[in-house]
Amino acid sequence: MALHKCPKCELNYIRDGEDFCEVCKREMKRAQAHIRRAAEEVEDDEVILCSECGELPVVRGGELCLACLKEKKRQVELENASAVPTDEEFDDEELLEDDEDLDDDEE
């Protein structure tokens, strides 16, 4: 049973039949675990492009990018604003007729 130096660190001694010392084995195991975690993070951070413009990444948990979300919100607000009748859409004659009906009821 002869001892010889670890081929990786050349500091520690190992027995015949062993590839590396215990210190180097732990270090290599930690490095492999770190590489696996980094690969998993890259897979989790996969970039999904906006379904509307196809250029920018989507916001987390959505299908649209921030710019498209703002534009969609603006469009909805414009549609809601156009649904409210303006003063010009009211018929002044109808208002006058309503006032006359009120006056007739009072008499």
GROMACS elastic network, one bead per residue, 0.5 to 0.9 nm:
[ bonds ]
;  ai    aj funct       b0    kb
    1    15     6  0.67591   500
    1    16     6  0.65755   500
    2    14     6  0.85639   500
    2    15     6  0.61428   500
    2    16     6  0.61873   500
    3    13     6  0.59600   500
    3    14     6  0.55058   500
    3    16     6  0.64314   500
    4     7     6  0.87752   500
    4    12     6  0.83145   500
    4    13     6  0.52338   500
    4    14     6  0.55813   500
    4    15     6  0.65457   500
    4    16     6  0.74376   500
    5     8     6  0.86495   500
    5     9     6  0.80917   500
    5    10     6  0.52765   500
    5    11     6  0.63319   500
    5    12     6  0.56467   500
    5    14     6  0.59938   500
    5    15     6  0.86970   500
    5    20     6  0.87415   500
    5    21     6  0.83984   500
    6     9     6  0.58236   500
    6    11     6  0.65545   500
    6    12     6  0.56657   500
    6    13     6  0.56422   500
    6    14     6  0.59524   500
    6    18     6  0.88818   500
    6    19     6  0.74643   500
    6    20     6  0.53801   500
    6    21     6  0.57402   500
    6    24     6  0.83711   500
    7    10     6  0.54654   500
    7    11     6  0.87008   500
    7    19     6  0.78325   500
    7    20     6  0.67448   500
    7    21     6  0.86442   500
    8    11     6  0.84744   500
    8    20     6  0.68440   500
    8    21     6  0.83259   500
    8    24     6  0.70736   500
    9    12     6  0.70413   500
    9    20     6  0.85926   500
    9    21     6  0.83671   500
    9    23     6  0.89374   500
    9    24     6  0.71192   500
   10    13     6  0.78429   500
   12    20     6  0.88972   500
   12    21     6  0.63564   500
   12    22     6  0.87265   500
   12    23     6  0.82637   500
   13    20     6  0.87567   500
   13    21     6  0.67684   500
   14    17     6  0.84840   500
   14    18     6  0.64243   500
   14    19     6  0.78819   500
   14    20     6  0.68190   500
   14    21     6  0.56192   500
   14    22     6  0.85247   500
   15    18     6  0.58773   500
   15    19     6  0.87267   500
   15    21     6  0.87526   500
   16    19     6  0.82915   500
   18    21     6  0.75327   500
   19    25     6  0.89433   500
   20    23     6  0.81382   500
   20    24     6  0.61605   500
   20    25     6  0.62510   500
   21    24     6  0.54331   500
   21    25     6  0.62424   500
   21    26     6  0.88335   500
   22    25     6  0.50374   500
   22    26     6  0.62600   500
   22    27     6  0.86272   500
   23    26     6  0.53481   500
   23    27     6  0.62926   500
   23    28     6  0.87589   500
   24    28     6  0.60907   500
   24    29     6  0.84908   500
   25    28     6  0.51976   500
   25    29     6  0.61056   500
   25    30     6  0.86694   500
   26    29     6  0.50408   500
   26    30     6  0.61950   500
   26    31     6  0.86129   500
   27    30     6  0.52178   500
   27    31     6  0.62483   500
   27    32     6  0.87462   500
   28    31     6  0.50168   500
   28    32     6  0.62004   500
   28    33     6  0.86511   500
   29    32     6  0.51817   500
   29    33     6  0.62822   500
   29    34     6  0.86660   500
   30    33     6  0.50909   500
   30    34     6  0.61391   500
   30    35     6  0.86588   500
   31    34     6  0.50439   500
   31    35     6  0.62258   500
   31    36     6  0.87036   500
   32    35     6  0.51007   500
   32    36     6  0.62648   500
   32    37     6  0.87151   500
   33    36     6  0.51167   500
   33    37     6  0.62328   500
   33    38     6  0.86326   500
   34    37     6  0.51573   500
   34    38     6  0.61664   500
   34    39     6  0.86299   500
   35    38     6  0.51255   500
   35    39     6  0.61957   500
   35    40     6  0.87016   500
   36    39     6  0.51200   500
   36    40     6  0.62464   500
   36    41     6  0.87002   500
   37    40     6  0.51057   500
   37    41     6  0.62179   500
   37    42     6  0.87121   500
   38    41     6  0.51216   500
   38    42     6  0.63169   500
   38    43     6  0.87825   500
   39    42     6  0.51800   500
   39    43     6  0.64190   500
   39    44     6  0.87802   500
   40    43     6  0.51053   500
   40    44     6  0.62250   500
   40    45     6  0.86723   500
   41    45     6  0.61012   500
   41    46     6  0.87934   500
   42    45     6  0.51286   500
   42    46     6  0.65203   500
   43    46     6  0.54876   500
   44    47     6  0.88809   500
   47    57     6  0.61985   500
   47    58     6  0.78975   500
   48    51     6  0.87751   500
   48    56     6  0.83883   500
   48    57     6  0.55315   500
   48    58     6  0.60341   500
   48    63     6  0.83886   500
   49    52     6  0.87634   500
   49    53     6  0.81775   500
   49    54     6  0.53746   500
   49    55     6  0.61214   500
   49    56     6  0.55330   500
   49    58     6  0.56072   500
   49    63     6  0.80871   500
   49    64     6  0.78717   500
   49    65     6  0.76255   500
   50    53     6  0.57382   500
   50    55     6  0.63717   500
   50    56     6  0.57094   500
   50    57     6  0.56065   500
   50    58     6  0.50247   500
   50    59     6  0.85164   500
   50    62     6  0.88290   500
   50    63     6  0.59608   500
   50    65     6  0.52624   500
   50    68     6  0.81139   500
   51    54     6  0.54842   500
   51    55     6  0.87053   500
   51    58     6  0.81725   500
   51    63     6  0.60837   500
   51    64     6  0.59704   500
   51    65     6  0.82312   500
   52    55     6  0.85638   500
   52    63     6  0.82568   500
   52    64     6  0.64375   500
   52    65     6  0.81141   500
   52    68     6  0.69776   500
   53    56     6  0.72088   500
   53    64     6  0.82169   500
   53    65     6  0.81472   500
   53    68     6  0.73802   500
   54    57     6  0.80796   500
   54    64     6  0.89524   500
   54    65     6  0.88615   500
   55    65     6  0.86211   500
   56    64     6  0.84974   500
   56    65     6  0.59023   500
   56    66     6  0.83506   500
   56    67     6  0.84700   500
   57    64     6  0.77973   500
   57    65     6  0.57072   500
   57    66     6  0.84544   500
   58    61     6  0.79855   500
   58    62     6  0.62068   500
   58    63     6  0.57316   500
   58    66     6  0.70498   500
   59    62     6  0.54813   500
   59    63     6  0.71732   500
   59    64     6  0.64940   500
   59    65     6  0.54480   500
   59    66     6  0.63390   500
   60    63     6  0.83812   500
   62    65     6  0.79010   500
   64    67     6  0.80773   500
   64    68     6  0.59628   500
   64    69     6  0.60606   500
   65    68     6  0.53896   500
   65    69     6  0.61774   500
   65    70     6  0.87389   500
   66    69     6  0.50643   500
   66    70     6  0.62347   500
   66    71     6  0.86584   500
   67    70     6  0.52198   500
   67    71     6  0.62665   500
   67    72     6  0.86567   500
   68    72     6  0.60080   500
   68    73     6  0.84860   500
   69    72     6  0.50855   500
   69    73     6  0.61352   500
   69    74     6  0.85687   500
   70    73     6  0.50926   500
   70    74     6  0.61417   500
   70    75     6  0.86401   500
   71    74     6  0.50016   500
   71    75     6  0.61704   500
   71    76     6  0.86705   500
   72    75     6  0.50616   500
   72    76     6  0.62540   500
   72    77     6  0.86478   500
   73    76     6  0.51401   500
   73    77     6  0.62203   500
   73    78     6  0.86475   500
   74    77     6  0.50915   500
   74    78     6  0.61833   500
   74    79     6  0.86514   500
   75    78     6  0.50545   500
   75    79     6  0.61745   500
   75    80     6  0.85893   500
   76    79     6  0.50662   500
   76    80     6  0.61312   500
   76    81     6  0.85062   500
   77    80     6  0.50529   500
   77    81     6  0.60333   500
   77    82     6  0.85978   500
   78    82     6  0.61451   500
   78    83     6  0.86547   500
   79    82     6  0.51587   500
   79    83     6  0.63314   500
   80    83     6  0.51542   500
   80    84     6  0.68765   500
   81    84     6  0.55633   500
   81    85     6  0.85001   500
   82    85     6  0.71629   500
   82    86     6  0.84713   500
   85    88     6  0.79542   500
   85    89     6  0.59674   500
   85    90     6  0.74852   500
   86    89     6  0.54429   500
   86    90     6  0.71642   500
   87    90     6  0.55589   500
   87    91     6  0.86547   500
   88    91     6  0.76062   500
   90    93     6  0.88404   500
   90    94     6  0.80803   500
   90    95     6  0.83159   500
   91    94     6  0.54549   500
   91    95     6  0.68043   500
   92    95     6  0.51195   500
   92    96     6  0.63296   500
   92    97     6  0.87034   500
   93    97     6  0.61083   500
   93    98     6  0.85461   500
   94    97     6  0.50527   500
   94    98     6  0.61808   500
   94    99     6  0.86759   500
   95    98     6  0.50953   500
   95    99     6  0.63352   500
   95   100     6  0.87573   500
   96    99     6  0.50398   500
   96   100     6  0.62502   500
   96   101     6  0.86834   500
   97   100     6  0.50105   500
   97   101     6  0.62033   500
   97   102     6  0.86705   500
   98   101     6  0.51001   500
   98   102     6  0.63690   500
   98   103     6  0.87436   500
   99   102     6  0.51033   500
   99   103     6  0.62642   500
   99   104     6  0.87168   500
  100   104     6  0.61555   500
  100   105     6  0.86300   500
  101   104     6  0.50954   500
  101   105     6  0.62695   500
  101   106     6  0.87735   500
  102   105     6  0.51639   500
  102   106     6  0.64022   500
  103   106     6  0.52210   500
  103   107     6  0.66884   500
  104   107     6  0.54045   500
